Amino acid sequence: MSLTVDNLHVYGFQSPQIIGWGDSVTEALIQSLQSSNFQLHDGDVVVITSKVISMEEESSVWLEEVVVSDKAKALATTSKMDPKVVQLVLDEANGEVYGAVFHAILAKTPYGLSANAGIDLSNCPDGYALLLPRKPDESAEKIRNELQKVFDRKLGVLITDSRTIPLKRGTTAIALGVAGFHPLIDDRGKKDLYDYTMTITTRAIADNISSVANMVMGETNERRPFAVVRGADIQLTDEPVTMQTTLMPEDQCLYFSPLLNLIRGTEK
């Protein structure tokens, strides 16, 4: 599956097999590209869903082994979720949860705010809960190095996950891990069409690319965990980069700061 808009081209690739525990994502990706006779270009961004990275590194929990706390039981009643899954959300978020709706708990993790701390029961073996990759930036860099050796191209790599937008239905995608290019483009100080100087605008280029790639990768049984985005406005680099640079202080976040103030005010 592919998508083309002006000079931006997006290609989706099926895995040659369902990636299981401990299977090499890089080997499956290389095989998928080669069997499709796809030629990578310098500046291409290779996008990989976090689910297969978690499968490779066996970042999961056998639900039968989870010990449920009283807090998890109470939150499970509110969210109508399995108490064992709720306990995992609390563990992954270090207890930083801010309420729940049907089947979704708002949690804060090292990747920002998310539903259920990124824990997923879909596209993983029955009885397990799939956690997010432990070190997605390092995984992205490792895959980038291996791909560049095989294909002799300068590339970017992203590891992505699904996210929702406040007060909007539907999922999009964000980047959890990045390698080979800067994840932000700073437009502060630039002029717009009417000579207005931009003061706070910073473009989330890694997240934007993730969302575009998500259009051809899918969310259910498509079995397309890989995509290549060509023509994106990125700045390639061999220096270490990290998605952690995209996170902002809590008191500067339009969504989180008012929410936190409201919660604290209610608690008083």
N, C-alpha and C positions, 0 to 999 in steps of 0.2 A: 504494500500500500504506500502511496506517495501523495504529496501535496506540494503545489508550487504557487507562490505569490510573488510577482515581480522577480527579483533575483534571489528570493529565499526558497530553498528546496528542502523538503522534509521527506525522508524515506524510512519506512518501518520494516523490520525484519523479524520473521519468526525464528524461534529457537529450533535447532534440528531435533531436539527432544525436550521433554519436560525436565527442567533442571531440578535434581533432587539433592538430598543432604550431601554436602561435601563435593558436589560436582563443580568443575571449573567453569566459571562464567566466561572467562577469557577464551578458553578453547571453544565453547559453544558459539561465542560471538564471532570468532575468526572463521569457524566453519560455516556459519550462516552467511557472512559476507562473501567468502570465497565461492560457496555453492551458488550464490546469486550473481557471480561474476561482477560484483560491485567494486569499483575502483575508488578508493578514498583519495581526497584531495587535501593539500595543505590548507589548514584553517577549518576543516570540518570539525563539528562537535559530535562526538559519539555519546549517545544518551542511553542509560541503562536503568531499568526500574530497580528500586531498592529491594524488592521482594526476592529477586534471584540472588542478590548479594547476600541477603540474610540466609537463604537456603545454602549457599556455598559455605558460609562460615558457621552454619548451624546455630544461628542466633534465634533460639526458640525456647519454649518452655513446655514440658509435658504437664497438661492441666491437672492431672490427677495428683501431682506432687505439690500443688499450691496450697498453702495454709491460709485460710481466710480470717481476716481480723473483723472485729465488730464494726469498725468504720467502713470496711468494704461491704459488709452485709447491709448496712444502712443505705449506702450509696447505690448498691445493686437494686434495692427496692425502688428508689427514685428513678433510676435509669432503665429498669426492667432488663438488666443484663445479668449474665452469669457472674455470681460473686467471685469466682476464681479469676475471671478476666478483669473484673474491677480491682481485685487485689494487685494484679500485675500492673494495671494503670497507676495505682498508688505507688507501687515500687519504682516504676520507670520515671515517675514525676517527682520522686522523693516527697510525696505527700502534697505537692502543690497542685491541687485541683480546685476549681472555682465554680462547681455546680454541674448540673447534668440535665439533659432532655432525653427523650426516648432513644435508647441504644447509643447514646453519645455523651461522653464526659469531657468537659473542657479542662485540659491539663497543660501545664508548662514544663517543657523539657529543655535540654541544651539546644534544641532546634527551634525553639519558640513555642507559641501556642498551637495546640492541635487537638483533634478529637481522639480520645482514648490513647494518648501518648504514642500514636502511630502503631499501636498493637493491632494485628489483623488475624482473623480466623479464615479469611478467604485465600485461595490459592496456596494452601499448605495442607499437609496430611491431617486427617481427622484426629482429634484429640490433642493437637498442638496449637499453641498460639505463637504467631511469628512476631518477633521483635524487630525494631529497626536495626540496621547495621551498626556495629559498635564504633567503627572508625571510618566513616564514609569518605573523608578526604584522602586518607591513606589508601583506601581501596581504589579510588579514582586514579590516584597517581600511579599505583602499581599496574593497573590495566592500561593506562596511557603509555607507560614505558614499554610494555609488552607489545602493544599495537604498533607503536612507532618502529620497533625493531622489525616486526614482520612486514609492515607495509611501507616503511621508509617515508613517512609523511609526518609533518608537524600538526598535531591534533590537540583538541580540547576534549575533556571527558566530564560528563555529569552523571551523578547518581541521584535519582529523583524519587519523590513520594507524593501521594495524593494529599490534597488539602481542600478545605472549604473556605469560602469568603464570608465574613460576617453579614448576616441578613440576606444572603443570596443562596438559592438552591443550586445544587450541583457541585461536582468536584472539579478542581483544576490540578495543577502539579507545581511543586517547588523543587529546588535543588537542595539535597542534603550534603552532597560531596562534590567537589570541583577539582579539576587539575588542568593545567595548561593555559588558563586564561583568567583574567580578573573578573570576578563575579558581579562587579558594580561598574557603572559608567557615571561619573560625577559631572552633572551638567550645571552645577552651581557656578555663577559668574558669567554664563553664556547668555546671549540675547535671544528673545523670541522674535516672531514675525513683526511685532509692534515695538521693538526696541526695549522691551521690558527685561530687566536683568533677573535671571533665575536665582532664587535665594536658598531653596531647600531641595530642589529636584535632583534626585539620584536615581538612575534607572537600574532596575534589578534585572540585568541582562541574563544572568544564569537562570533565574526563576522564569523569565519570559521564554527562554529557549525550552525550558522544561515543559511549560504549558503547551507550546507549539508541538513538541514531540509527542505529548500525551494524546494529541488528536489522532495520530496514526498508530499509537501503541495499544490503546484501549485499556479497559479496567476489569474485564471478566475472563472469557475463555478464548480470546483472540490468539493467545500464545505468541504475542509480539513484544518481548521484553526489551528489544533493542530498537534504536532509531539513529539516524544520522541527519543532522541539520547542517545545511550548506548555505553560505552566504550571510551568516549572522554577523552582526557588528561587534566582533570581539577583539580583544588585544591579547595575542598569544604571548606567553612567557614560559620560560623554563624554571623560574623561581617558584618556591613553594607558595601556594595560595590556599585559602580556606574559606568555607562558607561562614565561619564564625565572624569574619569581618563584616558580614551583612547585618548582624544583630545590633539592635540599638538599646540604649539604657531604657529601663521600664518607664521612667518618668517622661520620656520623649515620645513614647508610642501613643498614637491617637486612639487606638482601641484599648490597650491594656491599662494605661494610666488612669483614665476615668473609671474603668471597671474596678480597678484595685481600690481607688478612693471610695467608690460606692460600697464595696465589700467592707472595707475598714470602718466606714461610717455606720454601716448596719450593725457591725459587731460591737460598737461602743454603747 
